[in-house]
Amino acid sequence: MARIKPVRHEDRLTLVEHLDELRMRLIVSGVAVAVAFGLCFWQNHLILDVLNQPLPDGREPLTLSVTEPFMTTMTVCGYMALVLAAPVLFYELFAFILPAFSPGERKVALPILLLFPVLFIAGIVFGYFVVLGPAVKFLTNFNNSQFEIQVRARDYYSFVSLTLLSMGILFQIPMVIVVLSRLGIVTPAQLRSSRRYAYLGCAVLAALLPTVDPVSMILETVPLLLLYELSIVLAAFLGRPKSDTAPAAVTPEGSG
């Protein structure tokens, strides 16, 4: 019988049982995405209205082919379905890998794993409310006296999706650094001493994002710097290698 409940650390499963559990979790994840997609397609007008809000003067994206409205709507619904189903996807992922940790390791791993979806959603929210509006306004008004600016639907929604997805991924920086710290690759002291290089790297990273205007680069660089500082704090509390927390050896009685 397929396992659909989290496996305990003490359980010993065969390879077939592990694959069976993985199969069930993939099925649950697929059903969650399908349900989310159906909900998004039902409310596709609302979703498109929300994504069109950053466009100036109530402008609507332009389509240039017969099939483009349908295909673009399906693509947008697919992106939104993944966002809506993210809690279920993260739960199934964590429930599959957490049994590999001992109870002591789980106390450290669980808060780290829980922060992944929280930071991802925070990145998307930040990208939509802080970055996307100024970026679209700047780009659609740049040299507007020299161009007849029209916004193509497929390109616009791809730009929006890449921007939001990029911000969601970039907000994972603290978790990546905590994992590296847990593995003993970096230490909080090294992170503090490398601030100048890290800040430069954050600026370069912001320049590589889909939003290429200077306003957006500043808006993207600032949170990256704050996330780096948050990484140092989290690494100090959660990122100590296991060897650092091991109890000291007991000195035999009577030894000099």
C-alpha positions as semicolon CSV with decimal commas, in nm:
position;residue;x (nm);y (nm);z (nm)
1;M;0,000;0,000;0,000
2;A;0,131;0,346;-0,091
3;R;0,254;0,567;0,188
4;I;0,097;0,911;0,198
5;K;0,201;1,008;0,552
6;P;0,542;1,139;0,655
7;V;0,788;0,860;0,729
8;R;0,959;0,851;1,069
9;H;1,335;0,869;1,098
10;E;1,342;0,521;1,253
11;D;1,158;0,361;0,961
12;R;1,365;0,155;0,721
13;L;1,216;0,153;0,371
14;T;1,323;-0,045;0,070
15;L;1,405;0,124;-0,259
16;V;1,066;0,023;-0,396
17;E;0,889;0,174;-0,095
18;H;1,085;0,499;-0,135
19;L;0,992;0,515;-0,504
20;D;0,629;0,437;-0,417
21;E;0,621;0,720;-0,164
22;L;0,782;0,955;-0,418
23;R;0,525;0,854;-0,678
24;M;0,237;0,931;-0,443
25;R;0,380;1,268;-0,349
26;L;0,428;1,356;-0,716
27;I;0,066;1,259;-0,783
28;V;-0,055;1,478;-0,496
29;S;0,159;1,765;-0,625
30;G;0,027;1,721;-0,979
31;V;-0,334;1,721;-0,857
32;A;-0,266;2,040;-0,655
33;V;-0,121;2,213;-0,963
34;A;-0,413;2,096;-1,179
35;V;-0,669;2,225;-0,928
36;A;-0,482;2,556;-0,897
37;F;-0,466;2,584;-1,276
38;G;-0,842;2,530;-1,305
39;L;-0,902;2,799;-1,043
40;C;-0,668;3,040;-1,222
41;F;-0,829;2,975;-1,560
42;W;-1,172;3,037;-1,405
43;Q;-1,048;3,372;-1,270
44;N;-0,813;3,453;-1,559
45;H;-0,972;3,796;-1,615
46;L;-0,896;3,895;-1,255
47;I;-0,538;3,766;-1,281
48;L;-0,475;3,953;-1,606
49;D;-0,622;4,272;-1,457
50;V;-0,385;4,244;-1,160
51;L;-0,083;4,189;-1,385
52;N;-0,187;4,480;-1,606
53;Q;-0,197;4,723;-1,313
54;P;0,170;4,832;-1,349
55;L;0,103;4,946;-1,708
56;P;0,066;5,325;-1,730
57;D;-0,261;5,501;-1,821
58;G;-0,471;5,185;-1,809
59;R;-0,298;5,053;-2,120
60;E;-0,373;4,694;-2,220
61;P;-0,125;4,454;-2,385
62;L;-0,149;4,405;-2,760
63;T;-0,188;4,069;-2,938
64;L;-0,077;4,009;-3,297
65;S;-0,217;3,668;-3,386
66;V;-0,540;3,471;-3,362
67;T;-0,406;3,221;-3,110
68;E;-0,202;3,460;-2,896
69;P;-0,480;3,563;-2,653
70;F;-0,559;3,199;-2,571
71;M;-0,198;3,080;-2,550
72;T;-0,090;3,379;-2,344
73;T;-0,379;3,330;-2,103
74;M;-0,290;2,962;-2,062
75;T;0,075;3,049;-1,996
76;V;-0,013;3,309;-1,733
77;C;-0,253;3,066;-1,564
78;G;0,027;2,808;-1,557
79;Y;0,262;3,047;-1,379
80;M;-0,005;3,150;-1,129
81;A;-0,102;2,787;-1,067
82;L;0,255;2,708;-0,960
83;V;0,248;3,002;-0,719
84;L;-0,088;2,899;-0,569
85;A;0,016;2,534;-0,539
86;A;0,354;2,624;-0,388
87;P;0,249;2,548;-0,026
88;V;0,144;2,195;-0,123
89;L;0,455;2,145;-0,336
90;F;0,684;2,258;-0,055
91;Y;0,500;2,041;0,198
92;E;0,534;1,730;-0,018
93;L;0,903;1,803;-0,075
94;F;0,978;1,861;0,292
95;A;0,772;1,560;0,404
96;F;0,980;1,345;0,168
97;I;1,324;1,464;0,279
98;L;1,271;1,538;0,652
99;P;1,275;1,169;0,762
100;A;1,640;1,159;0,653
101;F;1,725;1,394;0,942
102;S;1,768;1,278;1,299
103;P;1,545;1,445;1,563
104;G;1,831;1,676;1,660
105;E;1,908;1,769;1,301
106;R;1,539;1,822;1,231
107;K;1,522;2,099;1,492
108;V;1,776;2,290;1,285
109;A;1,653;2,185;0,939
110;L;1,282;2,250;0,993
111;P;1,299;2,631;1,043
112;I;1,536;2,654;0,746
113;L;1,300;2,459;0,522
114;L;0,997;2,658;0,639
115;L;1,171;2,983;0,548
116;F;1,211;2,876;0,184
117;P;0,842;2,926;0,084
118;V;0,809;3,231;0,311
119;L;1,103;3,407;0,146
120;F;0,992;3,299;-0,201
121;I;0,646;3,453;-0,153
122;A;0,802;3,761;0,007
123;G;1,022;3,802;-0,300
124;I;0,724;3,781;-0,536
125;V;0,525;4,033;-0,328
126;F;0,823;4,269;-0,313
127;G;0,880;4,235;-0,687
128;Y;0,519;4,316;-0,771
129;F;0,458;4,606;-0,535
130;V;0,803;4,769;-0,531
131;V;1,001;4,675;-0,841
132;L;0,756;4,607;-1,122
133;G;0,566;4,937;-1,122
134;P;0,867;5,172;-1,146
135;A;1,038;4,940;-1,396
136;V;0,740;4,929;-1,633
137;K;0,680;5,302;-1,600
138;F;1,043;5,386;-1,678
139;L;1,074;5,146;-1,971
140;T;0,744;5,237;-2,138
141;N;0,816;5,610;-2,110
142;F;1,179;5,600;-2,217
143;N;1,220;5,802;-2,541
144;N;0,842;5,794;-2,585
145;S;0,864;6,097;-2,814
146;Q;1,073;5,894;-3,058
147;F;0,874;5,571;-3,057
148;E;0,512;5,467;-3,084
149;I;0,524;5,238;-2,782
150;Q;0,294;4,937;-2,784
151;V;0,312;4,656;-2,531
152;R;0,283;4,305;-2,675
153;A;0,100;4,067;-2,441
154;R;0,334;3,770;-2,475
155;D;0,647;3,978;-2,415
156;Y;0,494;4,176;-2,129
157;Y;0,374;3,875;-1,933
158;S;0,706;3,698;-1,990
159;F;0,882;4,007;-1,853
160;V;0,652;4,017;-1,549
161;S;0,689;3,644;-1,482
162;L;1,069;3,650;-1,509
163;T;1,093;3,955;-1,285
164;L;0,874;3,810;-1,012
165;L;1,036;3,467;-1,035
166;S;1,382;3,623;-1,018
167;M;1,292;3,815;-0,704
168;G;1,146;3,502;-0,545
169;I;1,467;3,310;-0,616
170;L;1,695;3,592;-0,503
171;F;1,513;3,608;-0,171
172;Q;1,651;3,256;-0,106
173;I;2,001;3,399;-0,056
174;P;1,983;3,378;0,327
175;M;1,888;3,010;0,312
176;V;2,170;2,928;0,071
177;I;2,423;3,099;0,297
178;V;2,284;2,922;0,606
179;V;2,325;2,585;0,432
180;L;2,683;2,672;0,335
181;S;2,748;2,774;0,694
182;R;2,601;2,448;0,824
183;L;2,837;2,260;0,593
184;G;3,131;2,457;0,731
185;I;3,214;2,620;0,396
186;V;3,167;2,974;0,529
187;T;3,146;3,127;0,874
188;P;2,968;3,440;1,003
189;A;3,308;3,601;1,057
190;Q;3,401;3,542;0,694
191;L;3,066;3,684;0,582
192;R;3,124;3,999;0,785
193;S;3,476;4,048;0,654
194;S;3,359;4,003;0,291
195;R;3,089;4,270;0,299
196;R;3,252;4,488;0,033
197;Y;3,274;4,205;-0,218
198;A;2,927;4,083;-0,130
199;Y;2,778;4,429;-0,183
200;L;2,949;4,449;-0,522
201;G;2,814;4,106;-0,608
202;C;2,461;4,216;-0,510
203;A;2,486;4,515;-0,744
204;V;2,608;4,294;-1,030
205;L;2,330;4,044;-0,960
206;A;2,068;4,320;-0,970
207;A;2,208;4,437;-1,303
208;L;2,161;4,086;-1,448
209;L;1,790;4,075;-1,366
210;P;1,531;4,131;-1,645
211;T;1,469;4,489;-1,529
212;V;1,758;4,684;-1,682
213;D;1,670;5,043;-1,587
214;P;1,864;5,222;-1,310
215;V;1,556;5,280;-1,093
216;S;1,478;4,909;-1,076
217;M;1,842;4,821;-1,020
218;I;1,848;5,039;-0,709
219;L;1,518;4,895;-0,586
220;E;1,653;4,543;-0,636
221;T;1,999;4,607;-0,492
222;V;1,876;4,744;-0,158
223;P;1,681;4,431;-0,054
224;L;1,973;4,213;-0,167
225;L;2,201;4,402;0,072
226;L;1,947;4,362;0,352
227;L;1,912;3,992;0,274
228;Y;2,289;3,951;0,296
229;E;2,287;4,110;0,641
230;L;1,999;3,879;0,738
231;S;2,210;3,589;0,614
232;I;2,485;3,678;0,861
233;V;2,237;3,683;1,151
234;L;2,077;3,351;1,048
235;A;2,416;3,189;0,994
236;A;2,520;3,288;1,345
237;F;2,208;3,128;1,499
238;L;2,132;2,837;1,266
239;G;2,441;2,782;1,061
240;R;2,697;2,642;1,304
241;P;2,850;2,322;1,172
242;K;2,758;2,008;1,361
243;S;3,112;1,966;1,492
244;D;3,086;2,300;1,671
245;T;2,787;2,185;1,872
246;A;2,929;1,847;1,972
247;P;2,985;1,805;2,347
248;A;3,339;1,831;2,471
249;A;3,520;1,511;2,563
250;V;3,496;1,416;2,931
251;T;3,829;1,419;3,111
252;P;3,887;1,096;3,309
253;E;3,885;1,144;3,685
254;G;4,218;1,165;3,846
255;S;4,402;1,283;3,536
256;G;4,645;1,561;3,584
